[in-house]
């Protein structure tokens, strides 16, 4: 197990082994989550999706499927945040961090 710390203003993407994640501050609960980037429906890029203001679900940009936060949080990485600093627990030390802007 590995614990890393990153500045969420400078880095918003994380890969562990072959699985990609994105860092998201969820408005409904005010917490920072490290969520899987692939939509469970067809692998669409959830990190490019919008969050529904009414339900909090993330809308996949490929098929407009709404993935509930309850569902997506089950696949998230354990993390806590203190302002912009995010501490993430990883299963191993095979990871890569980068920043990617939303288009």
C-alpha positions in Angstrom: 0.0 0.0 0.0 1.2 3.5 -0.9 0.0 6.9 0.2 0.6 9.9 -2.0 -0.2 13.6 -1.6 -0.9 15.9 -4.5 -2.1 19.4 -5.1 -5.5 19.2 -6.8 -5.0 22.6 -8.4 -1.9 21.3 -10.2 -2.9 17.7 -10.9 -6.3 16.2 -11.6 -5.6 12.8 -13.1 -4.0 9.7 -11.7 -3.3 6.2 -13.1 -2.7 3.2 -11.0 -1.5 0.2 -12.9 -3.8 0.4 -16.0 -6.8 2.1 -14.4 -7.2 5.8 -14.7 -8.9 8.1 -12.1 -9.8 11.8 -11.9 -10.0 14.1 -8.9 -13.3 15.7 -8.4 -14.7 18.0 -5.7 -18.3 17.0 -5.4 -20.7 19.9 -4.7 -23.3 17.8 -3.0 -21.1 16.6 -0.2 -18.2 19.1 -0.4 -15.7 16.2 -0.4 -12.9 15.5 -2.9 -13.1 12.1 -4.5 -10.7 10.1 -6.7 -13.1 8.6 -9.1 -12.6 6.1 -12.0 -12.4 7.7 -15.4 -14.2 5.0 -17.3 -17.9 4.8 -17.5 -19.2 1.4 -16.4 -21.5 1.3 -19.4 -19.1 1.4 -22.4 -15.9 2.9 -21.0 -16.6 6.5 -21.9 -14.5 9.3 -20.4 -16.3 10.2 -17.2 -13.6 12.8 -16.4 -15.0 14.8 -19.3 -18.6 14.4 -18.1 -20.7 17.0 -16.4 -22.2 16.7 -13.0 -26.0 16.9 -12.8 -26.9 19.8 -10.5 -30.1 18.2 -9.4 -29.0 14.6 -8.6 -25.2 14.9 -8.4 -24.8 12.1 -11.0 -22.0 12.3 -13.5 -23.3 12.3 -17.1 -21.1 10.3 -19.5 -20.3 12.4 -22.6 -20.6 9.5 -25.0 -24.1 8.2 -24.4 -25.6 10.7 -21.9 -25.9 7.9 -19.3 -26.1 9.2 -15.7 -23.8 7.4 -13.3 -25.0 8.0 -9.8 -22.4 9.1 -7.3 -23.4 6.2 -5.1 -22.4 3.8 -7.9 -19.2 5.6 -8.9 -18.0 6.1 -5.3 -17.9 2.3 -4.8 -15.0 2.2 -7.3 -13.2 5.3 -6.0 -9.8 5.3 -4.3 -9.7 6.1 -0.6 -8.7 9.8 -0.2 -8.9 12.7 2.2 -8.3 16.4 1.5 -7.1 19.4 3.3 -7.9 22.5 1.2 -6.2 21.7 -2.2 -3.9 18.9 -0.9 -5.3 15.4 -1.5 -3.9 12.3 0.2 -4.7 9.1 -1.7 -4.2 5.5 -0.7 -3.0 3.3 -3.6 -2.8 -0.5 -3.7 0.9 -0.3 -4.9 3.5 2.1 -6.0 2.8 1.7 -9.8 1.2 5.1 -10.4 1.4 8.2 -12.6 0.0 11.7 -11.9 -0.7 14.4 -14.4 -2.9 17.3 -15.2 -5.5 17.4 -17.9 -7.8 20.3 -18.7 -11.4 19.8 -19.6 -12.1 21.0 -23.2 
